[in-house]
Amino acid sequence: MNKTENIPLSAYTNKVSEGTITCGEATMRLLAKYGVDMVFGIPGVHTLDFCRELRESPIRHIQVRNEQGAGFMADGYARVGGRPGVALVISGPGVTNALTAIGQSWADSIPVLLLSSETDSRKHGKGWGALHEIPDQRAVTAPLTALSARANTAEDVPELLAQAFGIFGSQRPRPVHISIPIDILAQPVSGEWETRTLPQRAQPSADDIKAAATLLRTAKRPLMMVGGGAVDASAPIRELAELLQAPVVCSTAGKGIVPDDHPLCLNASTVRPEVQSFLSTTDVILAVGTELAETDSFVENLDLPGDIIRIDLDSRKLNDQYPCTIGVAADSAAAMNALLAEGGYSPKRNEKEIYLELGEVRQNIIDNLTVSEKQHMKLLNALAGEMPEETFYCGDICQLVYTGAFGMVVRNPRSWSYPAGYCALGCGLPNAIGAKFAEPARPVVCLSGDGGFMFTVQELIVASEEKLGIPIIIWENGGLKQIQDNMNSVSIPFVGVEGCNPDFVRLAEAMHCDGVIADSLEHVTETVLSGFSKDQPTLIIVREGEKWLT
């Protein structure tokens, strides 16, 4: 390392001359103009010039306990609020810590901005062993972002932020990473940066809509599959389903777009073999804002023998694993409203026949539940019957949530989260914290497994110090139960799946929260309802196999 080239920290932290601001300050001001009101992160020596502005800014900084938590909180904020979440992190380990959460946002098309510092631009590529150095930080995040870019000058920042918010608003809203080297962050900026005009989402082609409407009018057994890209098209989707008397199957991200208890809805049940068999009987499928992903069904290829109409903002999805007969590359809400406007729809089967067939599918699912799934359903049904309709259920990766995807009843979009695509354990608690910040008045319940909860348990202290009344249900089954089941199914002895748990009640108390062991369904629901009005989280431990669950 060439010590004569060392650049002291003071070079990055000295206040610039009166009447000017630093690039870091200007960046925060511009974010506020784009509507950002909150960032999640941990300050470090490489983000000090961002912090100059935050103390007096309309943007609130939430101190997390690990940058992975910052990414997950930004993700949860965006899921519920429908607007971009922002994680503000240091270079190097801050970026790599947050990257797991960014992977989740990528898989689920969630608009998250990862804003980071980077090592001094004068040292890039020299291998001097600079603090937090990654030889090519942009390349690390590029595979999991729609845009990964580094500002080479202060003047690059307004352009890069405009690109980021343009992607969030007009394209498939995947995450963006912008890094700004510490020497650039400290550069003086004169004048105020302003927002730029952002592009609009693509509108549907009239010819494509007419072709899709014609095919739907002639369908004898139509079915609709809806995903997270259709969350803003709930009303027209439901209306068209009723006009066609078409059953609806949601993806995990599309749960609630049509109410789960609607007589035409089969919930987010693509994972169920009973529903997979039913899909093979359709002659036309209208797939709206869904990838038709493996992680909704967990089979390599669904048997979809009929014609497929695909509506998706991402044109690359129209002819991937399930090629379309007719493709509409456009905003889902605009496309669905245009389809409705075509008119002339009528069902080819009578209502009684359709409802009877769907009722048989639902009953078959119930009849085929495992012992554990029956216990899950007791708890989930109790929650669905007692919670306010606007409750947001924030799921971690656990068996309780797997069952909830097809068994829990929610009636509105943006009411259920189960990030099955990336399937990263530990997302539940920080996602719930971000969701609560996005909509403080909305009831939020976290559903977690005992294993997944321990991945990000440190973020419980954030919920406590921020006085967030979040009930957290921990389904305790003594280990990584799903992997135990997988090992059993192929006769593999247990390896690394039986670790012990902490005393969750004492852990909650140590983090200034309430903690209880549930002893009945009524105890759970009463504790959840009372937890909404508290100024600290409540851990509710539900132990699989208890008599009141069987």
Beta strands, then each sheet from edge to edge (+ up, - down):
strand 1: 21-22
strand 2: 38-41
strand 3: 60-63
strand 4: 85-89
strand 5: 112-118
strand 6: 147-150
strand 7: 176-181
strand 8: 188-189
strand 9: 222-226
strand 10: 248-250
strand 11: 284-288
strand 12: 307-312
strand 13: 326-329
strand 14: 392-395
strand 15: 416-417
strand 16: 444-449
strand 17: 471-476
strand 18: 514-517
strand 19: 538-543
sheet 1: 1+ 8-
sheet 2: 3+ 2+ 4+ 5+ 7+ 6+
sheet 3: 10+ 9+ 11+ 12+ 13+
sheet 4: 15+ 14+ 16+ 17+ 19+ 18+
end
